[in-house]
Amino acid sequence: MASLAGLLNEEFKRKDKIRAILFDDHVQAKYYAIGVNDPDGMEKYVRGIYFLDRSKPEEYIQFSSKKNKPRDEITIRL
């Protein structure tokens, strides 16, 4: 997860804010990306989030260790 955060940080270094959503189901991720489903209804498929705000600065990863656990079960501040 930390390696992924580092890659996203570097890849989007010109962006002030980054929010990457990690899904448990690739089909639901695709639907989210193309706007087919309501984002609020997708919450149960989210397994984690990477967040970066360069203006604060704030950077963290949140994720769940297993399916159906809260996506913020584990938080790592970077």
PyMOL Python script that loads the backbone (N, CA, C, O; Angstrom):
from pymol import cmd

cmd.read_pdbstr("""\
ATOM      1  N   MET A   1       0.821  -1.182   0.000  1.00  0.00           N
ATOM      2  CA  MET A   1       0.000   0.000   0.000  1.00  0.00           C
ATOM      3  C   MET A   1       0.872   1.255   0.000  1.00  0.00           C
ATOM      4  O   MET A   1       0.581   2.220  -0.707  1.00  0.00           O
ATOM      5  N   ALA A   2       1.927   1.236   0.785  1.00  0.00           N
ATOM      6  CA  ALA A   2       2.820   2.395   0.832  1.00  0.00           C
ATOM      7  C   ALA A   2       3.518   2.597  -0.512  1.00  0.00           C
ATOM      8  O   ALA A   2       3.744   3.733  -0.929  1.00  0.00           O
ATOM      9  N   SER A   3       3.859   1.506  -1.186  1.00  0.00           N
ATOM     10  CA  SER A   3       4.480   1.610  -2.512  1.00  0.00           C
ATOM     11  C   SER A   3       3.509   2.219  -3.516  1.00  0.00           C
ATOM     12  O   SER A   3       3.894   3.057  -4.331  1.00  0.00           O
ATOM     13  N   LEU A   4       2.261   1.799  -3.456  1.00  0.00           N
ATOM     14  CA  LEU A   4       1.231   2.362  -4.332  1.00  0.00           C
ATOM     15  C   LEU A   4       1.068   3.858  -4.054  1.00  0.00           C
ATOM     16  O   LEU A   4       0.963   4.651  -4.989  1.00  0.00           O
ATOM     17  N   ALA A   5       1.046   4.244  -2.786  1.00  0.00           N
ATOM     18  CA  ALA A   5       0.935   5.653  -2.421  1.00  0.00           C
ATOM     19  C   ALA A   5       2.102   6.450  -3.010  1.00  0.00           C
ATOM     20  O   ALA A   5       1.907   7.538  -3.552  1.00  0.00           O
ATOM     21  N   GLY A   6       3.292   5.910  -2.903  1.00  0.00           N
ATOM     22  CA  GLY A   6       4.463   6.582  -3.462  1.00  0.00           C
ATOM     23  C   GLY A   6       4.375   6.754  -4.963  1.00  0.00           C
ATOM     24  O   GLY A   6       4.736   7.804  -5.496  1.00  0.00           O
ATOM     25  N   LEU A   7       3.898   5.728  -5.646  1.00  0.00           N
ATOM     26  CA  LEU A   7       3.737   5.811  -7.100  1.00  0.00           C
ATOM     27  C   LEU A   7       2.692   6.848  -7.493  1.00  0.00           C
ATOM     28  O   LEU A   7       2.909   7.625  -8.423  1.00  0.00           O
ATOM     29  N   LEU A   8       1.567   6.867  -6.798  1.00  0.00           N
ATOM     30  CA  LEU A   8       0.517   7.852  -7.092  1.00  0.00           C
ATOM     31  C   LEU A   8       1.007   9.272  -6.817  1.00  0.00           C
ATOM     32  O   LEU A   8       0.739  10.189  -7.594  1.00  0.00           O
ATOM     33  N   ASN A   9       1.717   9.446  -5.718  1.00  0.00           N
ATOM     34  CA  ASN A   9       2.263  10.745  -5.369  1.00  0.00           C
ATOM     35  C   ASN A   9       3.192  11.253  -6.474  1.00  0.00           C
ATOM     36  O   ASN A   9       3.118  12.415  -6.874  1.00  0.00           O
ATOM     37  N   GLU A  10       4.045  10.389  -6.949  1.00  0.00           N
ATOM     38  CA  GLU A  10       5.001  10.761  -8.002  1.00  0.00           C
ATOM     39  C   GLU A  10       4.306  10.976  -9.348  1.00  0.00           C
ATOM     40  O   GLU A  10       4.592  11.953 -10.040  1.00  0.00           O
ATOM     41  N   GLU A  11       3.415  10.091  -9.715  1.00  0.00           N
ATOM     42  CA  GLU A  11       2.733  10.162 -11.013  1.00  0.00           C
ATOM     43  C   GLU A  11       1.903  11.439 -11.157  1.00  0.00           C
ATOM     44  O   GLU A  11       1.806  12.009 -12.243  1.00  0.00           O
ATOM     45  N   PHE A  12       1.313  11.875 -10.058  1.00  0.00           N
ATOM     46  CA  PHE A  12       0.441  13.045 -10.089  1.00  0.00           C
ATOM     47  C   PHE A  12       1.037  14.204  -9.288  1.00  0.00           C
ATOM     48  O   PHE A  12       0.323  14.900  -8.567  1.00  0.00           O
ATOM     49  N   LYS A  13       2.339  14.402  -9.419  1.00  0.00           N
ATOM     50  CA  LYS A  13       3.036  15.403  -8.603  1.00  0.00           C
ATOM     51  C   LYS A  13       2.618  16.840  -8.899  1.00  0.00           C
ATOM     52  O   LYS A  13       2.907  17.736  -8.105  1.00  0.00           O
ATOM     53  N   ARG A  14       1.953  17.077 -10.008  1.00  0.00           N
ATOM     54  CA  ARG A  14       1.482  18.426 -10.329  1.00  0.00           C
ATOM     55  C   ARG A  14       0.068  18.700  -9.801  1.00  0.00           C
ATOM     56  O   ARG A  14      -0.427  19.823  -9.902  1.00  0.00           O
ATOM     57  N   LYS A  15      -0.566  17.689  -9.248  1.00  0.00           N
ATOM     58  CA  LYS A  15      -1.910  17.842  -8.689  1.00  0.00           C
ATOM     59  C   LYS A  15      -1.805  18.219  -7.216  1.00  0.00           C
ATOM     60  O   LYS A  15      -0.977  17.678  -6.483  1.00  0.00           O
ATOM     61  N   ASP A  16      -2.652  19.148  -6.794  1.00  0.00           N
ATOM     62  CA  ASP A  16      -2.652  19.563  -5.384  1.00  0.00           C
ATOM     63  C   ASP A  16      -3.329  18.535  -4.492  1.00  0.00           C
ATOM     64  O   ASP A  16      -2.939  18.336  -3.342  1.00  0.00           O
ATOM     65  N   LYS A  17      -4.364  17.877  -5.047  1.00  0.00           N
ATOM     66  CA  LYS A  17      -5.097  16.869  -4.268  1.00  0.00           C
ATOM     67  C   LYS A  17      -5.260  15.606  -5.089  1.00  0.00           C
ATOM     68  O   LYS A  17      -5.504  15.644  -6.295  1.00  0.00           O
ATOM     69  N   ILE A  18      -5.118  14.479  -4.394  1.00  0.00           N
ATOM     70  CA  ILE A  18      -5.314  13.166  -5.018  1.00  0.00           C
ATOM     71  C   ILE A  18      -6.196  12.348  -4.094  1.00  0.00           C
ATOM     72  O   ILE A  18      -5.991  12.326  -2.881  1.00  0.00           O
ATOM     73  N   ARG A  19      -7.170  11.682  -4.672  1.00  0.00           N
ATOM     74  CA  ARG A  19      -7.983  10.722  -3.918  1.00  0.00           C
ATOM     75  C   ARG A  19      -8.164   9.502  -4.811  1.00  0.00           C
ATOM     76  O   ARG A  19      -8.870   9.559  -5.818  1.00  0.00           O
ATOM     77  N   ALA A  20      -7.533   8.414  -4.443  1.00  0.00           N
ATOM     78  CA  ALA A  20      -7.626   7.162  -5.194  1.00  0.00           C
ATOM     79  C   ALA A  20      -8.470   6.183  -4.387  1.00  0.00           C
ATOM     80  O   ALA A  20      -8.218   5.960  -3.203  1.00  0.00           O
ATOM     81  N   ILE A  21      -9.461   5.607  -5.030  1.00  0.00           N
ATOM     82  CA  ILE A  21     -10.367   4.671  -4.367  1.00  0.00           C
ATOM     83  C   ILE A  21     -10.018   3.260  -4.824  1.00  0.00           C
ATOM     84  O   ILE A  21      -9.904   2.999  -6.022  1.00  0.00           O
ATOM     85  N   LEU A  22      -9.852   2.359  -3.870  1.00  0.00           N
ATOM     86  CA  LEU A  22      -9.508   0.966  -4.159  1.00  0.00           C
ATOM     87  C   LEU A  22     -10.744   0.106  -3.920  1.00  0.00           C
ATOM     88  O   LEU A  22     -11.297   0.077  -2.821  1.00  0.00           O
ATOM     89  N   PHE A  23     -11.159  -0.584  -4.960  1.00  0.00           N
ATOM     90  CA  PHE A  23     -12.364  -1.409  -4.880  1.00  0.00           C
ATOM     91  C   PHE A  23     -12.033  -2.878  -4.677  1.00  0.00           C
ATOM     92  O   PHE A  23     -10.943  -3.343  -5.009  1.00  0.00           O
ATOM     93  N   ASP A  24     -12.991  -3.586  -4.131  1.00  0.00           N
ATOM     94  CA  ASP A  24     -12.908  -5.025  -3.911  1.00  0.00           C
ATOM     95  C   ASP A  24     -13.314  -5.801  -5.165  1.00  0.00           C
ATOM     96  O   ASP A  24     -12.925  -6.956  -5.338  1.00  0.00           O
ATOM     97  N   ASP A  25     -14.084  -5.174  -6.023  1.00  0.00           N
ATOM     98  CA  ASP A  25     -14.676  -5.833  -7.189  1.00  0.00           C
ATOM     99  C   ASP A  25     -14.373  -4.995  -8.436  1.00  0.00           C
ATOM    100  O   ASP A  25     -14.755  -3.827  -8.509  1.00  0.00           O
ATOM    101  N   HIS A  26     -13.688  -5.590  -9.412  1.00  0.00           N
ATOM    102  CA  HIS A  26     -13.278  -4.822 -10.590  1.00  0.00           C
ATOM    103  C   HIS A  26     -14.460  -4.336 -11.424  1.00  0.00           C
ATOM    104  O   HIS A  26     -14.365  -3.291 -12.067  1.00  0.00           O
ATOM    105  N   VAL A  27     -15.551  -5.059 -11.427  1.00  0.00           N
ATOM    106  CA  VAL A  27     -16.738  -4.639 -12.166  1.00  0.00           C
ATOM    107  C   VAL A  27     -17.325  -3.380 -11.528  1.00  0.00           C
ATOM    108  O   VAL A  27     -17.688  -2.438 -12.232  1.00  0.00           O
ATOM    109  N   GLN A  28     -17.418  -3.364 -10.203  1.00  0.00           N
ATOM    110  CA  GLN A  28     -17.932  -2.193  -9.505  1.00  0.00           C
ATOM    111  C   GLN A  28     -16.998  -0.997  -9.685  1.00  0.00           C
ATOM    112  O   GLN A  28     -17.464   0.138  -9.780  1.00  0.00           O
ATOM    113  N   ALA A  29     -15.715  -1.233  -9.732  1.00  0.00           N
ATOM    114  CA  ALA A  29     -14.748  -0.154  -9.984  1.00  0.00           C
ATOM    115  C   ALA A  29     -14.986   0.448 -11.365  1.00  0.00           C
ATOM    116  O   ALA A  29     -14.963   1.667 -11.536  1.00  0.00           O
ATOM    117  N   LYS A  30     -15.211  -0.409 -12.334  1.00  0.00           N
ATOM    118  CA  LYS A  30     -15.484   0.064 -13.698  1.00  0.00           C
ATOM    119  C   LYS A  30     -16.766   0.888 -13.725  1.00  0.00           C
ATOM    120  O   LYS A  30     -16.802   1.961 -14.328  1.00  0.00           O
ATOM    121  N   TYR A  31     -17.807   0.398 -13.083  1.00  0.00           N
ATOM    122  CA  TYR A  31     -19.074   1.127 -13.034  1.00  0.00           C
ATOM    123  C   TYR A  31     -18.901   2.487 -12.373  1.00  0.00           C
ATOM    124  O   TYR A  31     -19.465   3.480 -12.830  1.00  0.00           O
ATOM    125  N   TYR A  32     -18.129   2.532 -11.309  1.00  0.00           N
ATOM    126  CA  TYR A  32     -17.862   3.797 -10.623  1.00  0.00           C
ATOM    127  C   TYR A  32     -17.128   4.762 -11.555  1.00  0.00           C
ATOM    128  O   TYR A  32     -17.471   5.941 -11.643  1.00  0.00           O
ATOM    129  N   ALA A  33     -16.121   4.244 -12.242  1.00  0.00           N
ATOM    130  CA  ALA A  33     -15.294   5.076 -13.116  1.00  0.00           C
ATOM    131  C   ALA A  33     -16.092   5.697 -14.258  1.00  0.00           C
ATOM    132  O   ALA A  33     -15.830   6.832 -14.655  1.00  0.00           O
ATOM    133  N   ILE A  34     -17.047   4.968 -14.779  1.00  0.00           N
ATOM    134  CA  ILE A  34     -17.824   5.504 -15.907  1.00  0.00           C
ATOM    135  C   ILE A  34     -19.129   6.154 -15.465  1.00  0.00           C
ATOM    136  O   ILE A  34     -19.896   6.634 -16.299  1.00  0.00           O
ATOM    137  N   GLY A  35     -19.387   6.174 -14.162  1.00  0.00           N
ATOM    138  CA  GLY A  35     -20.552   6.869 -13.637  1.00  0.00           C
ATOM    139  C   GLY A  35     -21.870   6.143 -13.773  1.00  0.00           C
ATOM    140  O   GLY A  35     -22.924   6.778 -13.764  1.00  0.00           O
ATOM    141  N   VAL A  36     -21.838   4.823 -13.900  1.00  0.00           N
ATOM    142  CA  VAL A  36     -23.071   4.045 -14.051  1.00  0.00           C
ATOM    143  C   VAL A  36     -23.873   4.004 -12.764  1.00  0.00           C
ATOM    144  O   VAL A  36     -25.094   4.163 -12.790  1.00  0.00           O
ATOM    145  N   ASN A  37     -23.211   3.796 -11.648  1.00  0.00           N
ATOM    146  CA  ASN A  37     -23.905   3.656 -10.359  1.00  0.00           C
ATOM    147  C   ASN A  37     -23.719   4.896  -9.503  1.00  0.00           C
ATOM    148  O   ASN A  37     -22.776   5.666  -9.690  1.00  0.00           O
ATOM    149  N   ASP A  38     -24.624   5.072  -8.570  1.00  0.00           N
ATOM    150  CA  ASP A  38     -24.554   6.154  -7.602  1.00  0.00           C
ATOM    151  C   ASP A  38     -23.340   5.940  -6.701  1.00  0.00           C
ATOM    152  O   ASP A  38     -23.204   4.867  -6.114  1.00  0.00           O
ATOM    153  N   PRO A  39     -22.448   6.936  -6.573  1.00  0.00           N
ATOM    154  CA  PRO A  39     -21.243   6.761  -5.734  1.00  0.00           C
ATOM    155  C   PRO A  39     -21.558   6.378  -4.298  1.00  0.00           C
ATOM    156  O   PRO A  39     -20.809   5.614  -3.690  1.00  0.00           O
ATOM    157  N   ASP A  40     -22.658   6.895  -3.735  1.00  0.00           N
ATOM    158  CA  ASP A  40     -22.997   6.551  -2.351  1.00  0.00           C
ATOM    159  C   ASP A  40     -23.337   5.080  -2.203  1.00  0.00           C
ATOM    160  O   ASP A  40     -23.076   4.490  -1.155  1.00  0.00           O
ATOM    161  N   GLY A  41     -23.909   4.482  -3.222  1.00  0.00           N
ATOM    162  CA  GLY A  41     -24.249   3.071  -3.191  1.00  0.00           C
ATOM    163  C   GLY A  41     -23.051   2.159  -3.383  1.00  0.00           C
ATOM    164  O   GLY A  41     -23.143   0.952  -3.159  1.00  0.00           O
ATOM    165  N   MET A  42     -21.941   2.723  -3.792  1.00  0.00           N
ATOM    166  CA  MET A  42     -20.732   1.943  -4.058  1.00  0.00           C
ATOM    167  C   MET A  42     -19.894   1.727  -2.800  1.00  0.00           C
ATOM    168  O   MET A  42     -18.943   0.945  -2.814  1.00  0.00           O
ATOM    169  N   GLU A  43     -20.240   2.409  -1.726  1.00  0.00           N
ATOM    170  CA  GLU A  43     -19.428   2.409  -0.508  1.00  0.00           C
ATOM    171  C   GLU A  43     -19.073   1.004  -0.015  1.00  0.00           C
ATOM    172  O   GLU A  43     -17.966   0.786   0.478  1.00  0.00           O
ATOM    173  N   LYS A  44     -19.994   0.055  -0.142  1.00  0.00           N
ATOM    174  CA  LYS A  44     -19.719  -1.287   0.376  1.00  0.00           C
ATOM    175  C   LYS A  44     -18.661  -2.034  -0.431  1.00  0.00           C
ATOM    176  O   LYS A  44     -18.133  -3.046   0.031  1.00  0.00           O
ATOM    177  N   TYR A  45     -18.346  -1.549  -1.627  1.00  0.00           N
ATOM    178  CA  TYR A  45     -17.328  -2.197  -2.452  1.00  0.00           C
ATOM    179  C   TYR A  45     -15.943  -1.573  -2.295  1.00  0.00           C
ATOM    180  O   TYR A  45     -14.961  -2.097  -2.820  1.00  0.00           O
ATOM    181  N   VAL A  46     -15.865  -0.463  -1.577  1.00  0.00           N
ATOM    182  CA  VAL A  46     -14.590   0.222  -1.398  1.00  0.00           C
ATOM    183  C   VAL A  46     -13.775  -0.494  -0.323  1.00  0.00           C
ATOM    184  O   VAL A  46     -14.248  -0.704   0.794  1.00  0.00           O
ATOM    185  N   ARG A  47     -12.541  -0.865  -0.677  1.00  0.00           N
ATOM    186  CA  ARG A  47     -11.656  -1.524   0.291  1.00  0.00           C
ATOM    187  C   ARG A  47     -10.624  -0.582   0.862  1.00  0.00           C
ATOM    188  O   ARG A  47     -10.049  -0.850   1.917  1.00  0.00           O
ATOM    189  N   GLY A  48     -10.381   0.528   0.169  1.00  0.00           N
ATOM    190  CA  GLY A  48      -9.392   1.450   0.683  1.00  0.00           C
ATOM    191  C   GLY A  48      -9.363   2.758  -0.075  1.00  0.00           C
ATOM    192  O   GLY A  48      -9.970   2.905  -1.136  1.00  0.00           O
ATOM    193  N   ILE A  49      -8.634   3.714   0.506  1.00  0.00           N
ATOM    194  CA  ILE A  49      -8.487   5.036  -0.097  1.00  0.00           C
ATOM    195  C   ILE A  49      -7.062   5.512   0.131  1.00  0.00           C
ATOM    196  O   ILE A  49      -6.474   5.306   1.193  1.00  0.00           O
ATOM    197  N   TYR A  50      -6.528   6.152  -0.894  1.00  0.00           N
ATOM    198  CA  TYR A  50      -5.286   6.906  -0.752  1.00  0.00           C
ATOM    199  C   TYR A  50      -5.667   8.374  -0.899  1.00  0.00           C
ATOM    200  O   TYR A  50      -6.355   8.744  -1.851  1.00  0.00           O
ATOM    201  N   PHE A  51      -5.228   9.207   0.030  1.00  0.00           N
ATOM    202  CA  PHE A  51      -5.561  10.621   0.001  1.00  0.00           C
ATOM    203  C   PHE A  51      -4.310  11.460   0.184  1.00  0.00           C
ATOM    204  O   PHE A  51      -3.472  11.170   1.037  1.00  0.00           O
ATOM    205  N   LEU A  52      -4.191  12.514  -0.635  1.00  0.00           N
ATOM    206  CA  LEU A  52      -3.076  13.452  -0.524  1.00  0.00           C
ATOM    207  C   LEU A  52      -3.597  14.855  -0.764  1.00  0.00           C
ATOM    208  O   LEU A  52      -4.281  15.112  -1.754  1.00  0.00           O
ATOM    209  N   ASP A  53      -3.275  15.754   0.135  1.00  0.00           N
ATOM    210  CA  ASP A  53      -3.565  17.179  -0.027  1.00  0.00           C
ATOM    211  C   ASP A  53      -2.261  17.912   0.241  1.00  0.00           C
ATOM    212  O   ASP A  53      -1.843  18.046   1.391  1.00  0.00           O
ATOM    213  N   ARG A  54      -1.625  18.380  -0.809  1.00  0.00           N
ATOM    214  CA  ARG A  54      -0.308  19.021  -0.679  1.00  0.00           C
ATOM    215  C   ARG A  54      -0.385  20.375   0.035  1.00  0.00           C
ATOM    216  O   ARG A  54       0.616  20.830   0.591  1.00  0.00           O
ATOM    217  N   SER A  55      -1.542  21.019   0.030  1.00  0.00           N
ATOM    218  CA  SER A  55      -1.661  22.342   0.636  1.00  0.00           C
ATOM    219  C   SER A  55      -1.665  22.292   2.155  1.00  0.00           C
ATOM    220  O   SER A  55      -1.365  23.306   2.786  1.00  0.00           O
ATOM    221  N   LYS A  56      -1.991  21.156   2.775  1.00  0.00           N
ATOM    222  CA  LYS A  56      -2.138  21.108   4.240  1.00  0.00           C
ATOM    223  C   LYS A  56      -0.821  20.855   4.975  1.00  0.00           C
ATOM    224  O   LYS A  56      -0.650  21.575   5.958  1.00  0.00           O
ATOM    225  N   PRO A  57       0.067  20.045   4.716  1.00  0.00           N
ATOM    226  CA  PRO A  57       0.067  18.797   3.940  1.00  0.00           C
ATOM    227  C   PRO A  57      -0.565  17.650   4.732  1.00  0.00           C
ATOM    228  O   PRO A  57      -0.418  17.540   5.949  1.00  0.00           O
ATOM    229  N   GLU A  58      -1.263  16.816   3.995  1.00  0.00           N
ATOM    230  CA  GLU A  58      -1.917  15.640   4.580  1.00  0.00           C
ATOM    231  C   GLU A  58      -1.841  14.500   3.573  1.00  0.00           C
ATOM    232  O   GLU A  58      -2.171  14.672   2.400  1.00  0.00           O
ATOM    233  N   GLU A  59      -1.407  13.347   4.038  1.00  0.00           N
ATOM    234  CA  GLU A  59      -1.299  12.171   3.172  1.00  0.00           C
ATOM    235  C   GLU A  59      -1.534  10.937   4.023  1.00  0.00           C
ATOM    236  O   GLU A  59      -0.915  10.770   5.074  1.00  0.00           O
ATOM    237  N   TYR A  60      -2.432  10.073   3.565  1.00  0.00           N
ATOM    238  CA  TYR A  60      -2.695   8.838   4.301  1.00  0.00           C
ATOM    239  C   TYR A  60      -3.291   7.770   3.395  1.00  0.00           C
ATOM    240  O   TYR A  60      -3.755   8.039   2.287  1.00  0.00           O
ATOM    241  N   ILE A  61      -3.256   6.552   3.913  1.00  0.00           N
ATOM    242  CA  ILE A  61      -3.899   5.400   3.285  1.00  0.00           C
ATOM    243  C   ILE A  61      -4.851   4.829   4.330  1.00  0.00           C
ATOM    244  O   ILE A  61      -4.491   4.704   5.501  1.00  0.00           O
ATOM    245  N   GLN A  62      -6.048   4.488   3.913  1.00  0.00           N
ATOM    246  CA  GLN A  62      -6.994   3.771   4.768  1.00  0.00           C
ATOM    247  C   GLN A  62      -7.432   2.540   4.003  1.00  0.00           C
ATOM    248  O   GLN A  62      -7.677   2.599   2.798  1.00  0.00           O
ATOM    249  N   PHE A  63      -7.531   1.412   4.716  1.00  0.00           N
ATOM    250  CA  PHE A  63      -7.999   0.201   4.051  1.00  0.00           C
ATOM    251  C   PHE A  63      -8.493  -0.804   5.079  1.00  0.00           C
ATOM    252  O   PHE A  63      -8.260  -0.665   6.279  1.00  0.00           O
ATOM    253  N   SER A  64      -9.179  -1.813   4.575  1.00  0.00           N
ATOM    254  CA  SER A  64      -9.668  -2.886   5.441  1.00  0.00           C
ATOM    255  C   SER A  64      -8.837  -4.138   5.209  1.00  0.00           C
ATOM    256  O   SER A  64      -8.344  -4.372   4.106  1.00  0.00           O
ATOM    257  N   SER A  65      -8.689  -4.930   6.242  1.00  0.00           N
ATOM    258  CA  SER A  65      -7.885  -6.150   6.153  1.00  0.00           C
ATOM    259  C   SER A  65      -8.651  -7.284   5.481  1.00  0.00           C
ATOM    260  O   SER A  65      -8.049  -8.200   4.921  1.00  0.00           O
ATOM    261  N   LYS A  66      -9.978  -7.222   5.538  1.00  0.00           N
ATOM    262  CA  LYS A  66     -10.822  -8.259   4.942  1.00  0.00           C
ATOM    263  C   LYS A  66     -12.088  -7.633   4.385  1.00  0.00           C
ATOM    264  O   LYS A  66     -12.512  -6.560   4.816  1.00  0.00           O
ATOM    265  N   LYS A  67     -12.679  -8.312   3.431  1.00  0.00           N
ATOM    266  CA  LYS A  67     -13.940  -7.869   2.859  1.00  0.00           C
ATOM    267  C   LYS A  67     -14.991  -7.723   3.966  1.00  0.00           C
ATOM    268  O   LYS A  67     -15.014  -8.498   4.922  1.00  0.00           O
ATOM    269  N   ASN A  68     -15.848  -6.730   3.818  1.00  0.00           N
ATOM    270  CA  ASN A  68     -16.947  -6.424   4.747  1.00  0.00           C
ATOM    271  C   ASN A  68     -16.495  -5.812   6.066  1.00  0.00           C
ATOM    272  O   ASN A  68     -17.298  -5.677   6.990  1.00  0.00           O
ATOM    273  N   LYS A  69     -15.230  -5.442   6.167  1.00  0.00           N
ATOM    274  CA  LYS A  69     -14.765  -4.684   7.329  1.00  0.00           C
ATOM    275  C   LYS A  69     -14.729  -3.210   6.916  1.00  0.00           C
ATOM    276  O   LYS A  69     -14.668  -2.904   5.725  1.00  0.00           O
ATOM    277  N   PRO A  70     -14.767  -2.298   7.886  1.00  0.00           N
ATOM    278  CA  PRO A  70     -14.760  -0.871   7.531  1.00  0.00           C
ATOM    279  C   PRO A  70     -13.510  -0.496   6.742  1.00  0.00           C
ATOM    280  O   PRO A  70     -12.409  -0.962   7.036  1.00  0.00           O
ATOM    281  N   ARG A  71     -13.697   0.349   5.740  1.00  0.00           N
ATOM    282  CA  ARG A  71     -12.552   0.710   4.884  1.00  0.00           C
ATOM    283  C   ARG A  71     -11.519   1.534   5.638  1.00  0.00           C
ATOM    284  O   ARG A  71     -10.386   1.662   5.176  1.00  0.00           O
ATOM    285  N   ASP A  72     -11.878   2.094   6.780  1.00  0.00           N
ATOM    286  CA  ASP A  72     -10.910   2.849   7.577  1.00  0.00           C
ATOM    287  C   ASP A  72     -10.429   2.067   8.796  1.00  0.00           C
ATOM    288  O   ASP A  72      -9.990   2.644   9.791  1.00  0.00           O
ATOM    289  N   GLU A  73     -10.521   0.743   8.695  1.00  0.00           N
ATOM    290  CA  GLU A  73     -10.060  -0.132   9.785  1.00  0.00           C
ATOM    291  C   GLU A  73      -8.584   0.129  10.100  1.00  0.00           C
ATOM    292  O   GLU A  73      -8.178   0.146  11.262  1.00  0.00           O
ATOM    293  N   ILE A  74      -7.802   0.329   9.059  1.00  0.00           N
ATOM    294  CA  ILE A  74      -6.373   0.584   9.208  1.00  0.00           C
ATOM    295  C   ILE A  74      -6.060   1.923   8.540  1.00  0.00           C
ATOM    296  O   ILE A  74      -6.416   2.146   7.383  1.00  0.00           O
ATOM    297  N   THR A  75      -5.398   2.802   9.271  1.00  0.00           N
ATOM    298  CA  THR A  75      -4.999   4.088   8.716  1.00  0.00           C
ATOM    299  C   THR A  75      -3.489   4.232   8.884  1.00  0.00           C
ATOM    300  O   THR A  75      -2.946   4.032   9.970  1.00  0.00           O
ATOM    301  N   ILE A  76      -2.829   4.582   7.789  1.00  0.00           N
ATOM    302  CA  ILE A  76      -1.397   4.823   7.808  1.00  0.00           C
ATOM    303  C   ILE A  76      -1.171   6.266   7.340  1.00  0.00           C
ATOM    304  O   ILE A  76      -1.460   6.610   6.193  1.00  0.00           O
ATOM    305  N   ARG A  77      -0.660   7.085   8.227  1.00  0.00           N
ATOM    306  CA  ARG A  77      -0.326   8.476   7.880  1.00  0.00           C
ATOM    307  C   ARG A  77       1.078   8.487   7.280  1.00  0.00           C
ATOM    308  O   ARG A  77       2.014   7.911   7.836  1.00  0.00           O
ATOM    309  N   LEU A  78       1.200   9.139   6.163  1.00  0.00           N
ATOM    310  CA  LEU A  78       2.484   9.175   5.466  1.00  0.00           C
ATOM    311  C   LEU A  78       3.112  10.553   5.553  1.00  0.00           C
ATOM    312  O   LEU A  78       4.200  10.771   5.021  1.00  0.00           O
TER     313      LEU A  78
END
""", "prot")
cmd.dss("prot")
cmd.show_as("cartoon", "prot")
cmd.util.cbc("prot")
cmd.orient("prot")
